[in-house]
Amino acid sequence: MLSYSNWSVLTASFVVVTYLALSGVALCSVLYLVGAKWRLQVGQLGVSLYSLFPLAFVLLVILLIGGEHTFPWIGHVSHGENVHMPGWYTLPLLAAREVIGMLTIMFVWRTFIKRQAVMDRSEEDRAKFHHVACWVPFFTVLYATMVAWDFEMTLKPSWHSAIYGMQNLVSNFGMFLSFLVIWIYVLNTRDRLVKRVDEFIYNYMAQMMLAFTLLWMYTFFAQYLTIWYGNLGDERDRIDAMQNGDFSVLWWSMIALKFVIPFVSLCFPVTRHSPKATVAVAAGIIVGTLLERFVWIAGVNGTGSIPVLWGGLVSIGVIMVGYQLVRSTMVRNQLIKG
């Protein structure tokens, strides 16, 4: 039987894959709504990540079957206690809303992709696409908040943060931007794209990465300061356990990789105009986010082991399956050569 630390790797993998699948269409929608013409450079690549949803759904089913291995509060929570967990927070209802939520997102995202493909056909088609695009940010925030609460925040029933959903969304979207930068760089340098992405896109993406780095630090510190200043045991215990417990090295590495290095690097134009430097920073943000997801999930009580071997095997398996899904979509849509 896998320990909770080992099982947490599956949960973290689910969250990461889900956000990658979610964020591609979300980025395209936002760029369209604000009138950014460079969305045409990255739009088709972004929506290709929709193909990761089947993998995310399989991981979701595994986690729901895992029961108390995924959600340590199952069987140990009395809803009559003074905890921030409502009475409807049971596994059947959690499973129902998560499955319905993902299927709903898949439907809306698929509709967006179809409408985007024919938006220039007529004014009516453009109006229909605009209508769907307006709903995408709303569904993104709603669904991302639900995932953050169900799979991270409420793992410790007595712990609550009003800003955690937003912090989680900002953090994972920053990871997606970093992934997109590396993805574009690899495809460009290997000359795999049918239509090469222009060099100026790296600067645009680097600026967005800097913005989300600052926004992540703002939401992180706003939450941290409130918990520290209030000094409430139920809330402070979890933070203290993560930063001082068995995963303290991962915690402080996450701070360095997600804030210190990106901020010090990307605040200078020379870094933002260098694709290689931008890619290096992006790689650090991705690693930092992976550490963040694992620590928040596995470090509920601050105790546990770092599952290097198991984590590596799961990561390789998820990457291989995800790669094949996305590659097949890109070949079918004639985005890459061969």
N, C-alpha and C positions, 0 to 999 in steps of 0.2 A: 504493500500500500504506500502510495506517495505521501510524503510529509506535506504539511501546509505550505512550506517554502517552495517545494517543488511544484505543487499544484498552482501556486501563484504565478508561475511562469506562463501557464496556459491562460490565466486570466489576463495578465499583462499583454500577451500575444493577441488575444481577442480584442482588447481595447485599441491596440495599435493598428491592427488590420482594419477594424471598423472605422477608425478615424481617417485612414488613408482612402478607403472607399467612399467615405462621407465627404471628405474635403475637396476632392477633385471637382465635383459638380458645384459645390458651395463657392469655390473660388471663381469658377466660370460665371456663375450667377451674379456675384458681387461685381466683378469686372464689367459685366454687361450693364448692370444697373447704374454704375458710375460713369459709363461711357468710355472705358479704357480700351483703346484700339488694339493694344498689345495682347488683349485676350485671344486674338486670332492666332498668335504665336504659340500659345500654351493650351488653348481650349481643348483641342482634340486629345492631347496627352492627358490632361486632367480628367476628362470624362472616361478615359480608358480604364481608370482605376475603379470604375463602377464594377468591373468584372471581379473584384475582390469580395463582393458581397456573399457569393456562395461559400467561400472559405470562412468568412466571418460567421455565417449562419451555422456552419458545421461546428465551429468552436463554441458558439453560443449553446447549441444543443448539448455538447459534451459538458460544459460548465453547469448547465441546469441539471443534468443527470448526476453530476458530482455532488449536488446537494450541500451538505454541511462541510464538505471539503472545499467548496467554493465560497460558501457563506457561513463563517464560523458562528454566527449568531443563531442559526437554526437549532432549535431544541434547548437553547440556553437563555431565551428572552421571555420574560414575563411582561406582557404589555401593561400590566398594572403598575409597573415600576416607573420611576421618574426618569424616563429615557426619551430621546428624540426619535422615536420610531413609532408611527401610528399603528393601530390595530390591524389595518389591511395589509401590513407588510409581512406577508407570508409567501412561501415558495410558490404555490400555485398561482397567486395573483402576480407575483414578480415575473414568473415565466410567461404568463399570459400577456402582460404589458410589453415585455421585451420582445417576444415573438411578433406580436401585432405591430409594435413600433418599428421593428426592422422591416417587416413586409410592407408597411405603409411607406417608409422611406424609399425602399426599392421601387415601389410603384411611382412615387412622385419623381424620383431621380430618373427613372426610365422614361417617363413622360417628358421631362426636361430635355433629355438627349434626343428623343424623337422630334420634338418641336424645334430644337436647335438646328437639326439637319435640314429642315424645310422652311426655316424662318424667312428666307429671302424669296420664297415662291410667290407670296402675295401679301398684301397688307393685313388680310385676315389671319394668315399664318403668323405674321410678325406680332400681331396683337395677342394671339393665343400663347406664343412663346413668352412674351413679356408678362403675361398673367401668371404663368407657371414660375418664371424667374423670380417674381415678387414673393412667392410663397417659400422658395427654397431657404432663404436665411432664417425665416421663422421656424421651419421644421428642423433646420440644423441646430439651432439653439435649444429647442424643446427636446429633441432626441438626445443630443449630446449631454444635456443636463441629466436626463434620466439615466443614461449609461454611467455617468460619473457618480451619481448618487447610489445606484444599485450595486455597482461593482467596486466602488472604492470608499466613498464617504461613510456609508452606513455599515461597513464591515465591523465597525465598533459601534454598537447601538447608542451608546451614551455620548458619542462625539458628533458635533454638528458645526457646520460653517455655512453661513448664508451666501458667501462668495465662492464656495468651492466649485460649483458648477461652471461658473465663468472662468475661474482660474484653470480648470481642467481643459476647457475648450480652447482657451488662449494657448496653453502649453502644447496641446496636441496639434493645433493648427500651425504653430511655429515649427513643429517637427515635420508636418506635411510640406511646408514651404522649403525646408531644408532638403527633404527627400526629392522634391521636384527639381531643385537646383542640381543636385548630384545626377539625377536621372537624365536631365537635359544635357549636362556636360558629358556624360558617358556616351550617350547616343550621338552627340555632335562630334566628339573626338574620334569615335569609331566609324563615323560616316554611315550611320545606320538609318538616318531619317530620310524619307523621301523629300521632305521640305525642311531644310536645315533651320534651326532656331537662331535668330540674329544675336550677335554678341551683346547688344545693349540690354537684353533681357536679364543678364546676370546682375547688372547694376540695379534694375528695378526690383528683382527678387531679393537682393541683398538689403535694399532699403526696407522692404516689407519684413525681412527677417529681423532687422534692427528694431523696427517698430514693435513687433510681437515679443522680442526679447525684453524691451522696456515695459510693455504692457503685462507680460508675465511676472516680471519682478514687482511691478506695482500691485497686482492682485495677490501675489505670494506674500509680500510684506504687509499688505493691508490685513490679510488673514492672520499672519504671524503676530503682528503688533497687537491686534485685538485680543488674541488668545493670551499672549504674554502679559498684557496690561491688566486684563480681567483676572488672570491667575486662578481660573477655575480648574479644579483638579481633573474633572472628566475630560476637559478639552486640552489642557496643557500636558497631561500624561502621554497622550499619543504623540505629540510633537517631540517631547523630551525623549521618548522611547526611540523614535526614528533617528534623531540627531546624535544621541548618546549611546544607543544600544548596539546590537550586533551588526547593524547595517550602517553605522555611522560613517564609515569610509565611503560607501555608496552615496550617502546623503550629501556630504560635503563635496564629493566629486561632481554630483549633479549641480550644485550651486556654481561651481567653477565652469562647468561645460555649458550650462544654459544661460548664465548671466555674465560672469567675469570675463571670460574669453571672448564671447560674441560682442559684448559692449565695447571692450577695449579695442577690438579689431575693427568692427563694422562702423564705428563712429568716424573713422578716417576714410576719405574718398579713395585713397590708393588701394585699400583692401576691397572696397565695393566694385572697383573697376578692374580687379584682377580675378578672372574666373577661377584660377587655381586656389587663391587665398579664400575666396568665397566658398568654394567647395570644401576646403579644410575646416572652416568654421562650421559649415552645415553638418559635416560629419560629427563634429563635437556636439552639436545641438541634438542630433539624433541619438547618440549614445547617452547624453544626459537625460533625455526624455525617457529612454528605455529604463535607465536607473530609477528615475522618478516614479514611473508606473510600478516597477517592482517593489520599491521601498514602501510606497503608500499602501500596496496590497499585502505584501508579505510582512511588513514591519508594524502591523497593528499593535502588537505588544512589545515590539523592540527586540524580540528574540527569534532566533532561527539561523539557518545556515545559508550560505550563498551557493546555490546549485549550479556550479560551473558546467559540469558535464551534461546534466539533464537540460539546463538552459540552452547550451550550445546545440544539442540534438534537436530540441523543439524549434529553436530559431532557424536552424538549417532546413528542417522539414517545412516550416511555414513559408520560408523564403522561396524554396523550390516550387511549392504548389502555387504560391502567389505569382511567381515569375512566369510560370507556364500559362496561368489564366490571363495575365495582362498581355503577354506576348501574343497569344492566340487572338486576342481582341485587336491588337495593333496590326497584326498581319491581315486579319479579315477586313479591317478598315483602311488598309493600304497606307499605313503611317510609316512603316519601316520597310526596308528593302529585303527581299529574299523571303 
